[in-house]
């Protein structure tokens, strides 16, 4: 099946447009949709006074603390809680990769944070996002992975969760979780337990599709499944993080991704 025509033109880009799209989401707490969202970068947590002249103005405008991504995440989080009233959240981040097994956090009373970035001002290493885990949910995720044929286990606060592919290690939620979640759910969010699970380090699309398929039953059990990342991410060409400044090749790649996810028949991907 061919992609829908002019996908980019139909994407909501203003607050009025994305609020309309969020309002149109099905209210189905007994079968919660799974979502991929743009988790942004530590720029979302910057104070405006810290931005200075360090970054491309287009990137700040788009992905900074006052940009449309920050505004969208606030609306997105509220919508998820209001529509689906999840009993738990299971999140996958592009910043946690493991090789042979799917690892799931079981951090108990309060989830620690892993400041997996470098070169920023001290305040970025003092960010807070207070949340809690739930051992029952962690064990359920491991159970589903094993049922689907994946090696899986939990990890605790006393164990490094493993490197994320960029040289950081230790226990805790990575910035792909706590930076956007601060905007989505507030800096203190203890009402709904949160568990993070790793993705496949090969970054093979089919293998990571299988990771998602393994936990799909959670959607019928009142659990919200989220996956965060960015379709474009090149720290050697920082201008790529904003549509206004990105070079044509990045825009073409982004459009190809958007066209692909707009397909109504994805059986070609599952079987190939």
C-alpha positions as CSV (number, residue, x, y, z in Angstrom):
1,X,0.0,0.0,0.0
2,X,1.3,3.4,-0.8
3,X,1.9,6.1,1.8
4,X,-0.7,8.7,2.5
5,X,-0.3,11.8,0.4
6,X,1.7,14.6,1.8
7,X,2.1,13.2,5.3
8,X,4.1,16.2,6.6
9,X,1.5,18.7,5.6
10,X,-1.1,16.9,7.6
11,X,0.9,16.7,10.8
12,X,-0.3,18.9,13.7
13,X,2.3,21.6,14.3
14,X,0.4,24.3,16.3
15,X,-1.0,23.9,19.7
16,X,-4.5,24.2,18.4
17,X,-3.8,21.4,15.9
18,X,-2.2,19.0,18.2
19,X,-4.8,19.6,20.9
20,X,-7.5,18.7,18.4
21,X,-5.6,15.5,17.5
22,X,-5.1,14.6,21.2
23,X,-8.8,15.2,21.8
24,X,-9.6,12.8,18.9
25,X,-7.7,9.9,20.5
26,X,-9.9,7.0,21.5
27,X,-10.8,6.9,25.1
28,X,-10.2,3.2,25.7
29,X,-8.7,2.5,29.2
30,X,-9.4,-1.2,28.6
31,X,-7.2,-1.2,25.5
32,X,-4.8,1.7,25.8
33,X,-2.9,2.7,22.6
34,X,0.9,2.5,22.7
35,X,2.7,5.7,21.8
36,X,6.0,6.7,20.4
37,X,6.9,10.3,21.3
38,X,9.8,12.7,20.7
39,X,11.5,12.8,24.1
40,X,13.6,15.9,23.2
41,X,16.9,16.6,24.9
42,X,18.3,18.3,28.1
43,X,17.5,21.6,26.4
44,X,14.0,21.1,27.5
45,X,15.1,21.5,31.1
46,X,17.4,24.6,30.6
47,X,16.7,27.9,32.2
48,X,16.4,30.5,29.5
49,X,19.3,32.4,31.2
50,X,21.5,29.4,30.5
51,X,20.9,29.2,26.8
52,X,23.0,32.2,25.8
53,X,24.7,31.9,22.5
54,X,25.7,28.2,22.9
55,X,23.1,26.7,20.6
56,X,21.6,27.2,17.2
57,X,18.7,29.7,17.6
58,X,16.4,27.5,15.4
59,X,17.0,24.5,17.7
60,X,16.3,26.6,20.8
61,X,13.1,27.9,19.3
62,X,11.9,24.4,18.5
63,X,13.4,22.2,21.2
64,X,14.1,24.6,24.1
65,X,12.1,25.1,27.3
66,X,9.6,27.5,25.6
67,X,9.4,25.7,22.3
68,X,6.5,23.7,20.8
69,X,8.0,20.4,21.8
70,X,7.9,21.4,25.5
71,X,4.3,22.7,25.1
72,X,3.2,19.5,23.3
73,X,4.7,17.3,26.0
74,X,2.7,19.1,28.7
75,X,-0.5,18.6,26.7
76,X,0.4,15.0,25.8
77,X,1.0,13.9,29.4
78,X,-2.3,15.4,30.6
79,X,-4.2,13.8,27.8
80,X,-2.7,10.3,28.6
81,X,-3.7,10.5,32.2
82,X,-7.2,11.9,31.6
83,X,-8.1,9.5,28.8
84,X,-6.6,6.3,30.0
85,X,-6.1,6.6,33.8
86,X,-3.3,4.0,33.6
87,X,-2.5,1.9,36.6
88,X,1.2,1.9,35.5
89,X,3.5,3.2,32.8
90,X,6.1,1.1,31.0
91,X,8.5,3.2,29.1
92,X,11.2,2.3,26.5
93,X,13.9,4.9,25.8
94,X,16.4,5.2,22.9
95,X,19.0,5.7,25.6
96,X,18.9,2.2,27.1
97,X,20.2,-0.6,24.9
98,X,21.1,-4.1,26.1
99,X,22.5,-7.0,24.0
100,X,21.2,-10.4,24.9
101,X,18.4,-9.8,27.3
102,X,15.6,-7.3,28.0
103,X,16.3,-5.7,31.4
104,X,13.5,-4.1,33.4
105,X,13.8,-1.7,36.3
106,X,12.6,-2.8,39.7
107,X,13.7,0.2,41.8
108,X,11.1,-0.1,44.6
109,X,9.9,3.0,46.5
110,X,11.5,5.7,44.4
111,X,13.1,5.6,41.0
112,X,16.7,7.0,40.8
113,X,17.9,9.1,37.9
114,X,20.9,8.6,35.7
115,X,22.3,11.9,34.4
116,X,23.6,10.4,31.1
117,X,24.9,13.5,29.5
118,X,28.0,15.7,29.8
119,X,29.2,19.2,29.4
120,X,26.2,21.0,30.9
121,X,25.9,23.5,33.7
122,X,25.7,22.0,37.3
123,X,21.9,22.6,37.5
124,X,21.3,19.9,34.9
125,X,22.8,17.4,37.3
126,X,20.5,18.4,40.0
127,X,17.2,17.9,38.2
128,X,14.5,16.1,40.1
129,X,11.8,13.8,38.9
130,X,10.3,11.9,41.9
131,X,8.4,8.8,40.9
132,X,8.0,5.2,42.1
133,X,8.3,1.7,40.7
134,X,6.2,-1.4,41.3
135,X,7.7,-4.8,41.6
136,X,4.5,-6.5,40.4
137,X,4.5,-4.6,37.2
138,X,8.3,-5.2,36.7
139,X,7.8,-8.9,37.1
140,X,4.8,-8.9,34.7
141,X,6.9,-7.2,32.0
142,X,9.6,-9.8,32.5
143,X,7.0,-12.6,32.3
144,X,5.7,-11.3,29.0
145,X,9.2,-11.0,27.6
146,X,9.9,-14.6,28.5
147,X,6.6,-15.8,27.1
148,X,7.6,-14.2,23.8
149,X,11.0,-16.0,23.8
150,X,13.2,-13.2,25.1
151,X,15.8,-13.5,27.9
152,X,14.7,-11.1,30.5
153,X,15.3,-10.1,34.1
154,X,14.9,-7.1,36.5
155,X,17.6,-4.8,37.7
156,X,17.7,-3.0,41.1
157,X,19.1,0.2,42.6
158,X,22.2,-1.6,43.7
159,X,23.2,-2.7,40.1
160,X,24.3,-0.7,37.1
161,X,21.7,-1.2,34.5
162,X,24.4,-1.3,31.8
163,X,25.7,1.2,29.3
164,X,23.3,3.0,27.0
165,X,25.6,2.8,24.0
166,X,27.1,6.2,24.7
167,X,29.4,5.4,27.6
168,X,27.2,6.0,30.6
169,X,26.3,3.4,33.2
170,X,24.7,3.1,36.6
171,X,21.1,2.6,38.0
172,X,18.3,5.0,37.2
173,X,16.0,6.4,34.6
174,X,18.0,8.0,31.7
175,X,17.3,11.6,30.4
176,X,15.1,10.2,27.7
177,X,12.6,9.4,30.4
178,X,13.0,11.9,33.2
179,X,13.5,15.1,31.1
180,X,10.2,14.7,29.1
181,X,8.3,13.2,32.0
182,X,9.0,16.2,34.1
183,X,7.0,18.2,31.6
184,X,4.4,15.5,31.0
185,X,3.6,14.6,34.6
186,X,5.3,17.2,36.8
187,X,8.5,17.0,38.9
188,X,6.8,14.9,41.5
189,X,4.6,12.1,40.2
190,X,3.9,9.3,42.6
191,X,0.3,8.4,41.7
192,X,1.2,6.0,38.9
193,X,4.2,3.6,39.1
194,X,6.8,3.8,36.2
195,X,9.0,1.0,35.0
196,X,11.6,1.3,32.2
197,X,12.6,-1.5,29.9
198,X,15.6,-1.8,27.6
199,X,15.5,-1.9,23.8
200,X,17.6,-4.3,21.6
201,X,21.1,-3.0,21.2
202,X,21.4,-4.1,17.6
203,X,18.9,-1.4,16.8
204,X,17.5,-3.8,14.2
205,X,13.9,-2.6,13.4
206,X,12.4,-6.1,13.3
207,X,14.0,-7.1,16.7
208,X,12.8,-4.0,18.4
209,X,9.3,-4.4,16.8
210,X,9.4,-7.8,18.5
211,X,10.2,-6.1,21.8
212,X,7.1,-4.0,21.5
213,X,5.0,-7.0,20.4
214,X,6.0,-8.9,23.5
215,X,4.4,-6.4,25.9
216,X,1.3,-5.6,23.9
217,X,-0.9,-7.5,26.4
218,X,-0.2,-4.7,28.9
219,X,-2.4,-2.4,27.0
220,X,-5.4,-4.6,28.0
221,X,-4.3,-4.7,31.6
222,X,-4.5,-0.9,32.2
223,X,-0.8,-0.2,31.5
224,X,0.3,2.6,29.3
225,X,3.2,1.7,27.1
226,X,5.4,4.5,25.8
227,X,8.5,4.6,23.7
228,X,10.6,7.8,23.4
229,X,13.3,8.9,21.0
230,X,14.0,11.1,18.0
231,X,13.8,10.3,14.4
232,X,16.8,12.5,13.7
233,X,19.7,12.7,16.2
234,X,23.2,13.8,15.1
235,X,25.3,15.6,17.6
236,X,27.9,16.4,14.9
237,X,25.3,18.4,13.0
238,X,23.2,20.1,15.7
239,X,21.2,22.1,13.2
240,X,19.4,18.8,12.3
241,X,17.3,19.1,15.5
242,X,15.1,21.8,14.0
243,X,13.1,21.8,10.8
244,X,14.1,25.3,9.9
245,X,17.9,24.6,10.0
246,X,18.1,20.9,9.1
247,X,19.8,20.1,5.8
248,X,17.6,18.4,3.0
249,X,18.9,14.9,3.7
250,X,17.5,15.0,7.2
251,X,14.2,16.2,6.1
252,X,14.0,13.5,3.4
253,X,14.8,10.8,6.0
254,X,12.2,12.2,8.5
255,X,9.5,12.3,5.8
256,X,10.3,8.7,4.9
257,X,9.8,7.6,8.5
258,X,6.5,9.6,8.8
259,X,5.2,8.1,5.5
260,X,6.1,4.6,6.7
261,X,4.2,4.9,10.0
262,X,1.2,6.3,8.1
263,X,0.7,3.0,6.3
264,X,-2.4,1.2,7.3
265,X,-0.9,-2.2,6.4
266,X,2.4,-3.0,8.1
267,X,2.5,-6.7,7.5
268,X,5.5,-6.2,5.1
269,X,7.5,-5.1,8.1
270,X,6.5,-7.9,10.4
271,X,7.3,-10.7,8.0
272,X,10.4,-9.3,6.2
